[in-house]
């Protein structure tokens, strides 16, 4: 079952004449660390309907640190760019559906990856 938006991005851009500028810059550093976590621990952090995706009985979590520099609209000189240091965390999840039979048109939806 795929959910489609009520409008396409292309038509939205045509209506409002939105032009998304091309961005140029450098990924100066990227650090990605993944680790195993007990499923019970992850289960306490995830909101419904999310459940930890398991590999060999363990959940997967990670952090990503990234440094960007000279970020600017294409065509501008490097000295006008900005730098940014960002961090993100993530947990591999699956979604367990809580939809009723009438909402799924009689189709069974247990797990979506």
C-alpha positions as CSV (number, residue, x, y, z in Angstrom):
1,X,0.0,0.0,0.0
2,X,1.5,3.3,-1.1
3,X,0.3,6.6,0.1
4,X,0.5,9.4,-2.5
5,X,0.4,13.1,-1.7
6,X,-2.7,14.9,-2.8
7,X,-0.6,17.1,-5.1
8,X,2.7,16.6,-7.0
9,X,5.7,18.7,-6.2
10,X,6.1,19.7,-9.9
11,X,2.5,21.1,-10.0
12,X,3.1,23.0,-6.7
13,X,6.2,24.6,-8.3
14,X,4.2,25.5,-11.4
15,X,1.5,27.1,-9.4
16,X,3.8,29.2,-7.2
17,X,6.8,29.5,-9.5
18,X,9.1,28.3,-6.8
19,X,12.7,27.9,-8.0
20,X,14.9,25.9,-5.6
21,X,18.5,27.2,-6.0
22,X,21.3,24.8,-6.6
23,X,23.6,24.7,-3.6
24,X,27.4,24.2,-3.7
25,X,29.7,23.3,-0.8
26,X,32.1,20.8,0.6
27,X,31.5,17.9,3.0
28,X,34.6,18.5,5.2
29,X,34.1,15.6,7.6
30,X,31.5,12.8,8.1
31,X,31.6,10.4,11.0
32,X,29.0,7.6,11.2
33,X,28.9,5.3,14.2
34,X,26.4,2.4,14.4
35,X,26.0,0.2,17.4
36,X,23.8,-2.6,18.7
37,X,21.2,-1.9,21.4
38,X,18.9,-4.3,23.4
39,X,15.4,-4.3,21.9
40,X,13.9,-3.6,25.3
41,X,15.9,-0.5,25.7
42,X,14.9,0.9,22.3
43,X,11.3,-0.1,22.7
44,X,11.0,2.3,25.6
45,X,12.2,5.3,23.4
46,X,10.1,4.7,20.3
47,X,6.6,6.1,19.9
48,X,3.7,4.0,18.5
49,X,3.5,2.6,15.9
50,X,7.3,2.2,15.6
51,X,9.1,-0.9,16.7
52,X,12.9,-1.5,16.6
53,X,14.0,-3.4,13.5
54,X,16.1,-6.3,14.7
55,X,19.2,-7.9,13.3
56,X,20.3,-11.1,15.1
57,X,17.9,-10.1,18.0
58,X,19.4,-6.7,18.5
59,X,18.3,-3.2,17.6
60,X,20.4,-0.8,15.5
61,X,21.1,2.8,16.5
62,X,23.6,5.3,15.4
63,X,24.9,8.8,15.3
64,X,26.2,10.9,12.4
65,X,28.4,14.0,12.7
66,X,28.9,16.1,9.6
67,X,30.8,19.3,9.0
68,X,29.9,21.3,5.9
69,X,31.9,24.3,4.6
70,X,31.6,26.9,1.9
71,X,27.9,26.3,1.5
72,X,26.4,28.8,-0.9
73,X,24.1,29.1,-3.9
74,X,25.9,28.0,-7.0
75,X,27.7,30.8,-8.7
76,X,28.6,32.8,-5.6
77,X,32.3,32.8,-4.5
78,X,33.6,30.6,-1.7
79,X,34.2,33.4,0.8
80,X,30.4,34.1,0.8
81,X,29.6,30.6,1.9
82,X,28.8,29.5,5.5
83,X,30.0,26.5,7.5
84,X,27.9,24.2,9.6
85,X,28.5,21.4,12.1
86,X,25.6,19.0,12.5
87,X,24.7,15.9,14.4
88,X,21.9,13.4,14.1
89,X,20.9,10.2,15.7
90,X,18.9,7.4,14.2
91,X,17.2,4.1,15.1
92,X,16.3,1.5,12.5
93,X,12.6,0.9,12.8
94,X,9.6,-0.8,11.2
95,X,6.0,0.3,11.4
96,X,3.4,-2.0,12.8
97,X,0.0,-1.0,11.5
98,X,-2.9,-0.4,13.8
99,X,-5.4,0.2,11.0
100,X,-8.7,-1.5,11.1
101,X,-9.9,-3.9,8.4
102,X,-12.3,-1.3,6.9
103,X,-9.4,1.2,6.6
104,X,-7.2,-1.3,4.7
105,X,-10.1,-2.4,2.4
106,X,-9.8,-6.0,3.8
107,X,-6.1,-6.3,3.2
108,X,-3.8,-7.4,6.1
109,X,-1.1,-4.8,7.0
110,X,1.1,-6.1,9.8
111,X,4.5,-4.8,9.1
112,X,5.8,-2.2,6.7
113,X,9.5,-1.8,6.0
